[in-house]
C-alpha cells in the first residue's frame, strides 16, 4: 500500500484523532485498490467498539475534506487514490483520473492549511 506524503500532512494538519483516526486506519487496512467493500458504518462501529453515530461523524469529516467518498451502494467507501492506494502504479493512475473526473481534486482544506 502507498500512502502519499501530502496525505500524511493532511492528517497531521487536521489533527485527526480518536474515532476519526481509527476509522481511517480501518479503511486503509481493508483497501482493495482505493475501494473498501462491504463495510457499513454499523460494521465499522462494531469492529471499533464505538457507537454508530461517532463513525458517521468521522466518515462525514473524512468525506468533507476529500479523503473519502461513500459510494451509491451501501457499504462501499472509496479512499482518495491521491492519498492512499493498494495496487499497481498503473491502476493508481487510472483511479486518480477517475477520482478527478467525479470529484473535486485532493486539496488541503484552508481551515487546516
C-alpha positions in Angstrom: 0.0 0.0 0.0 1.2 3.5 -0.8 0.2 6.5 1.4 1.2 9.9 0.0 3.3 12.4 1.9 0.6 15.0 1.2 -2.0 12.7 2.7 0.1 12.3 5.8 0.5 16.1 6.0 -3.3 16.4 5.9 -3.7 14.0 8.8 -1.1 15.9 10.8 -2.7 19.3 10.0 -6.2 18.1 10.7 -5.1 16.7 14.0 -7.1 13.6 13.2 -7.5 11.6 16.4 -9.9 9.3 18.2 -12.6 7.7 16.3 -11.8 9.6 13.1 -8.2 8.3 13.0 -9.3 4.8 13.9 -11.9 4.8 11.1 -9.3 6.0 8.6 -6.8 3.3 9.7 -9.5 0.6 9.4 -10.3 1.8 5.9 -6.6 1.6 5.0 -6.5 -2.0 6.4 -9.3 -3.0 4.1 -8.3 -1.3 0.8 -8.7 -3.1 -2.5 -7.2 -0.6 -4.9 -8.8 2.5 -3.4 -12.1 0.9 -2.5 -13.4 -0.7 0.7 -16.2 -3.1 0.1 -18.9 -4.4 2.4 -18.1 -2.1 5.3 -21.1 -0.1 6.5 -20.9 2.4 9.3 -22.6 -0.1 11.6 -19.9 -2.7 10.8 -17.2 -0.2 11.4 -18.7 0.8 14.7 -18.9 -2.8 15.7 -15.3 -3.5 14.8 -14.1 -0.5 16.6 -16.4 -0.9 19.6 -17.9 2.6 19.3 -21.4 3.9 18.6 -22.6 4.2 15.0 -23.2 8.0 15.3 -19.5 8.5 16.1 -18.5 6.6 13.0 -21.0 8.5 10.9 -19.5 11.8 12.1 -16.0 10.5 11.3 -16.9 9.4 7.8 -18.6 12.8 7.2 -15.5 14.6 8.4 -13.2 12.5 6.1 -15.6 13.0 3.2 -15.9 16.7 3.7 -12.1 17.2 3.3 -11.9 14.9 0.3 -10.2 11.9 1.8 -13.0 9.5 1.1 -16.3 9.3 -0.7 -19.2 7.0 0.0 -20.5 5.0 -2.9 -24.1 4.9 -4.0 -24.1 1.2 -2.9 -24.3 0.9 0.8 -21.1 -0.3 2.4 -18.8 0.9 -0.4 -16.3 3.6 0.5 -13.6 4.9 -1.8 -10.4 6.3 -0.4 -9.0 9.2 -2.4 -6.3 7.4 -4.6 -4.1 10.6 -4.4 -3.9 9.8 -0.7 -3.7 6.0 -0.3 -3.8 3.1 -2.7 -3.2 -0.6 -2.7 -2.2 -1.9 -6.1 0.0 -1.2 -9.1 1.1 2.3 -10.2 -0.9 2.0 -13.4 -4.1 1.1 -11.6 -3.5 4.0 -9.2 -3.0 6.5 -12.1 -6.3 5.3 -13.6 -8.0 5.6 -10.2 -6.7 9.1 -9.8 -8.1 10.1 -13.2 -11.5 8.6 -12.3 -11.5 10.3 -9.0 -10.7 13.7 -10.6 -13.4 13.2 -13.2 -16.0 12.6 -10.5 -14.9 14.7 -7.5 -13.1 17.8 -6.6 -9.3 17.4 -6.6 -7.5 16.4 -3.4 -6.5 19.6 -1.6 -5.6 20.6 1.9 -8.6 22.4 3.2 -7.9 26.0 4.1 -9.0 25.5 7.7 -6.2 23.0 8.2 -3.5 24.5 5.9 
